[in-house]
């Protein structure tokens, strides 16, 4: 019965809510873990059962993982209520702990320039250059990057069409560096990466298959190591750097929100931390009583 409920919930997230595959996988993993650890019918679990489970998980998982698990269970039991599988929702009064707010890690403009300065020799070098220039030019999420098709790139109009969270579409402009890198890769090198016949994915790995999140992460780490970049970062750091550098150079928050595909501007406001230094400098320069 539990597996049936999990499948129906996952189908609901995938086809009705249109959640991204990565989000769906996270929900599925949380529910499978619960099913493996609690040998009871989900519809009969009590608040105490759930709390005991969460306390045990907290011994081996991070606070952010526990918060995500609670969020998953709340969504799952709300689904079970709506579709009349149960009248009992054991998660109603379970409180999700507040995650400590941490500022996003960003690369300096010099570090980004260093990262993008790739010695172009092989087809893979041209692919890597195109991927990194595109990410820094457009603020893509890594999930958006790896799912791009050749038809999503418009070199003539210097733009990329992105299907973000919830399958929301947005069009983002590209700078000249990204356009040049993409043009070189698409025109002269992409076709050399096919191994099992052609496909429409823009970026391919060394097996001729679509680039994966893990593959891109390993690639990024390798390039950073070669460039002797000491700042610890992930693929998402390029997105943070894109937004932070735009804000630093005077872009308004609403425009950055649109470019990033944030539905709520409060999500974008985390990048305003970087403006503190600029605000202080402007104050000192332009206020009558400034230094």
Phi, psi and omega per residue, in radians:
X1 nan -0.761 -3.116
X2 -1.040 -0.757 3.138
X3 -1.099 -0.637 3.103
X4 -1.111 -0.771 -3.140
X5 -1.143 -0.712 3.113
X6 -1.075 -0.800 -3.121
X7 -1.062 -0.771 -3.117
X8 -1.146 -0.674 3.115
X9 -1.143 -0.766 -3.139
X10 -1.118 -0.720 3.075
X11 -1.078 -0.666 3.107
X12 -1.096 -0.773 3.123
X13 -1.145 -0.699 -3.037
X14 -1.317 -0.754 -2.977
X15 -1.792 -0.508 3.128
X16 -1.691 -0.840 3.125
X17 -1.397 -0.348 3.123
X18 1.006 0.743 3.066
X19 -1.232 2.706 3.099
X20 -1.151 2.753 -3.107
X21 -1.111 -0.590 3.116
X22 -1.154 -0.710 3.105
X23 -1.152 -0.762 3.111
X24 -1.035 -0.754 3.134
X25 -1.087 -0.671 3.129
X26 -1.119 -0.768 3.086
X27 -1.078 -0.774 -3.114
X28 -1.079 -0.751 3.130
X29 -1.093 -0.733 3.134
X30 -1.082 -0.757 -3.089
X31 -1.284 -0.651 3.079
X32 -1.111 -0.651 3.125
X33 -1.141 -0.734 3.096
X34 -1.070 -0.779 -3.107
X35 -1.111 -0.614 3.137
X36 -1.259 -0.496 -3.060
X37 -1.701 -0.341 3.141
X38 -2.134 1.940 -3.087
X39 -1.571 1.061 -3.133
X40 -2.495 2.794 3.047
X41 -1.120 2.195 -3.130
X42 -0.967 -0.611 -3.073
X43 -1.279 -0.143 -3.111
X44 -1.960 0.063 -3.134
X45 -1.200 2.544 3.095
X46 -1.798 2.957 3.084
X47 -1.028 -0.682 -3.138
X48 -1.114 -0.691 3.081
X49 -1.023 -0.804 -3.109
X50 -1.146 -0.779 -3.116
X51 -1.121 -0.699 3.100
X52 -1.096 -0.750 3.108
X53 -1.053 -0.816 -3.122
X54 -1.123 -0.666 3.108
X55 -1.107 -0.694 3.109
X56 -1.178 -0.702 3.134
X57 -1.170 -0.568 -3.105
X58 -1.130 -0.340 3.126
X59 -1.288 -0.335 -3.073
X60 -2.248 0.011 -3.136
X61 -2.229 2.796 -3.119
X62 -1.333 2.779 3.092
X63 -0.984 -0.632 -3.136
X64 -1.177 -0.624 3.102
X65 -1.168 -0.704 3.110
X66 -1.142 -0.708 3.102
X67 -1.064 -0.737 3.130
X68 -1.149 -0.679 3.122
X69 -1.085 -0.750 3.121
X70 -1.085 -0.741 3.114
X71 -1.071 -0.728 3.098
X72 -1.064 -0.826 -3.095
X73 -1.147 -0.672 3.102
X74 -1.089 -0.768 3.119
X75 -1.140 -0.711 -3.118
X76 -1.110 -0.826 -3.102
X77 -1.265 -0.472 3.029
X78 -1.155 -0.708 3.070
X79 -1.063 -0.803 -3.130
X80 -1.087 -0.614 3.098
X81 -1.187 -0.831 -3.095
X82 -1.046 -0.701 -3.086
X83 -1.665 0.328 2.961
X84 1.095 0.471 3.061
X85 -1.405 -0.395 3.130
X86 -2.743 2.667 2.987
X87 -1.787 -0.073 -3.074
X88 -1.817 2.055 3.076
X89 -2.003 1.746 -3.053
X90 -1.311 -0.068 -3.083
X91 -1.754 -0.051 -3.015
X92 -0.943 -0.786 -3.058
X93 -1.779 0.156 3.064
X94 -1.373 2.206 -3.063
X95 -1.627 2.285 3.067
X96 -1.405 2.110 -3.136
X97 -1.110 2.487 3.121
X98 -1.253 2.267 3.098
X99 -1.388 2.394 3.099
X100 -1.108 2.363 -3.129
X101 -1.344 2.172 3.102
X102 -2.122 2.453 3.124
X103 -1.302 2.502 -3.130
X104 -1.172 2.514 3.060
X105 -1.348 2.387 3.117
X106 -2.291 2.689 3.014
X107 -1.568 2.589 3.029
X108 -1.230 2.858 3.111
X109 -1.085 -0.597 3.106
X110 -1.160 -0.694 3.131
X111 -1.165 -0.682 3.108
X112 -1.119 -0.782 3.122
X113 -1.033 -0.709 3.108
X114 -1.123 -0.758 -3.135
X115 -1.087 -0.676 -3.069
X116 -1.439 -0.196 -3.111
X117 -1.457 1.354 -3.042
X118 -1.692 2.327 3.085
X119 -1.275 1.934 -2.993
X120 -1.556 1.852 3.122
X121 -2.237 -0.810 -3.079
X122 -1.826 2.960 3.061
X123 -1.018 -0.634 -3.130
X124 -1.198 -0.609 3.081
X125 -1.072 -0.755 3.137
X126 -1.168 -0.644 3.060
X127 -1.111 -0.825 -3.125
X128 -1.068 -0.754 3.114
X129 -1.044 -0.783 -3.134
X130 -1.114 -0.732 -3.133
X131 -1.110 -0.830 -3.071
X132 -1.225 -0.716 3.094
X133 -1.088 -0.712 3.131
X134 -1.120 -0.768 -3.126
X135 -1.108 -0.767 -3.110
X136 -1.288 -0.487 -3.139
X137 -1.337 -0.499 -2.977
X138 -2.118 -0.195 -3.133
X139 1.227 0.522 -3.139
X140 -1.103 2.556 2.860
X141 -1.303 2.678 -3.124
X142 -1.108 -0.602 3.113
X143 -1.123 -0.581 3.104
X144 -1.264 -0.683 -3.132
X145 -1.053 -0.878 -3.010
X146 -1.285 -0.274 3.138
X147 -1.709 0.032 3.116
X148 -1.147 2.513 3.015
X149 -1.920 2.927 3.137
X150 -1.045 -0.509 -3.113
X151 -1.341 -0.213 -3.136
X152 -1.435 -0.210 -3.120
X153 -1.716 2.206 3.082
X154 -2.057 1.605 -3.087
X155 -1.214 -0.568 -3.128
X156 -1.086 -0.737 -3.134
X157 -1.735 0.127 3.092
X158 0.892 1.025 -3.126
X159 -2.611 2.823 3.080
X160 -2.267 2.402 3.080
X161 -1.676 2.218 -3.036
X162 -2.139 2.366 2.998
X163 -1.858 1.832 -3.041
X164 -1.623 -2.673 -3.118
X165 -1.049 2.416 -3.132
X166 1.196 0.360 -3.129
X167 1.026 0.463 3.095
X168 -1.335 2.285 -3.096
X169 -1.641 2.432 3.012
X170 -2.502 2.635 3.098
X171 -1.922 2.176 -3.076
X172 -2.106 2.306 3.114
X173 -1.228 2.737 3.121
X174 -2.073 2.546 3.084
X175 -1.454 2.991 -3.062
X176 -1.084 -0.613 -3.135
X177 -1.090 -0.775 -3.136
X178 -1.179 -0.730 3.133
X179 -1.056 -0.797 3.136
X180 -1.100 -0.778 -3.124
X181 -1.125 -0.738 3.134
X182 -1.175 -0.714 3.141
X183 -1.072 -0.780 3.117
X184 -1.093 -0.804 -3.102
X185 -1.126 -0.850 -3.072
X186 -1.191 -0.714 -3.048
X187 -1.310 -0.701 -2.954
X188 -2.026 -0.301 -2.944
X189 -2.198 -0.531 -3.057
X190 -1.023 -0.753 -3.091
X191 -1.093 -0.392 -3.136
X192 -1.343 -0.188 -3.101
X193 -1.599 -0.165 3.130
X194 -1.210 2.371 3.128
X195 -2.066 -0.600 -3.040
X196 -2.157 0.677 -3.060
X197 1.631 2.872 -3.044
X198 -1.342 2.687 2.949
X199 -2.500 3.024 -3.033
X200 -1.599 -0.084 -3.117
X201 -1.135 2.444 -3.078
X202 -1.244 -0.818 -3.055
X203 -1.958 2.208 -3.063
X204 -2.042 2.619 3.095
X205 -1.570 -3.014 -3.057
X206 -1.300 -0.040 3.042
X207 -1.766 0.031 -3.114
X208 1.428 0.131 3.120
X209 -1.697 2.902 3.097
X210 -1.032 2.458 3.068
X211 -1.013 2.461 3.125
X212 -1.849 2.886 3.086
X213 -1.034 -0.818 -3.107
X214 -1.130 -0.702 3.125
X215 -1.102 -0.734 3.133
X216 -1.184 -0.685 3.133
X217 -1.074 -0.814 3.137
X218 -1.089 -0.696 3.139
X219 -1.114 -0.763 -3.136
X220 -1.110 -0.739 3.115
X221 -1.099 -0.691 3.139
X222 -1.113 -0.798 -3.137
X223 -1.130 -0.736 -3.140
X224 -1.083 -0.691 3.121
X225 -1.138 -0.742 3.114
X226 -1.095 -0.569 -3.118
X227 -1.518 -0.020 3.139
X228 1.043 0.644 3.090
X229 -1.480 2.039 -3.019
X230 -1.477 -0.439 -3.124
X231 -1.054 2.224 3.123
X232 -1.342 2.156 -3.095
X233 -2.627 2.952 -3.125
X234 -2.234 3.081 3.085
X235 -0.958 -0.577 -3.120
X236 -1.192 -0.350 -3.137
X237 -1.121 -0.561 3.088
X238 -1.132 -0.644 3.082
X239 -1.148 -0.777 3.085
X240 -1.071 -0.719 -3.109
X241 -1.154 -0.730 3.085
X242 -0.941 -0.890 -3.092
X243 -1.189 -0.751 -3.098
X244 -1.148 -0.724 -3.136
X245 -1.209 -0.624 3.052
X246 -1.069 -0.824 -3.128
X247 -1.104 -0.719 -3.135
X248 -1.060 -0.595 -3.101
X249 -1.647 0.196 2.952
X250 1.888 0.017 3.108
X251 -1.168 2.557 3.135
X252 -1.476 2.735 -3.014
X253 -1.109 -0.642 -3.127
X254 -1.115 -0.712 3.121
X255 -1.125 -0.730 3.125
X256 -1.122 -0.683 3.094
X257 -1.006 -0.789 3.138
X258 -1.130 -0.742 -3.115
X259 -1.125 -0.678 -3.116
X260 -1.393 -0.328 -3.110
X261 1.382 0.466 3.082
X262 -1.350 2.303 3.098
X263 -1.364 -0.444 -3.106
X264 -2.160 2.240 -3.081
X265 -1.176 -0.333 3.115
X266 -1.103 -0.503 3.077
X267 -1.172 -0.637 -3.110
X268 -1.300 -0.467 -3.029
X269 -1.129 -0.253 3.118
X270 -1.082 -0.405 -3.103
X271 -1.374 -0.154 -3.117
X272 -1.217 -0.196 3.136
X273 -1.035 -0.552 -3.047
X274 -1.250 -0.315 -3.079
X275 -1.426 -0.168 -3.088
X276 -0.971 -0.779 -3.126
X277 -1.114 -0.735 -3.130
X278 -1.177 -0.693 3.109
X279 -1.082 -0.748 3.125
X280 -1.074 -0.744 -3.131
X281 -1.137 -0.759 3.121
X282 -1.115 -0.708 3.121
X283 -1.032 -0.848 -3.095
X284 -1.147 -0.531 -3.091
X285 -1.429 -0.633 -2.968
X286 -1.927 -0.370 3.133
X287 -1.290 2.422 -3.128
X288 -0.963 -0.549 -3.126
X289 -1.763 0.226 3.122
X290 -1.217 3.004 -3.087
X291 -1.188 nan nan
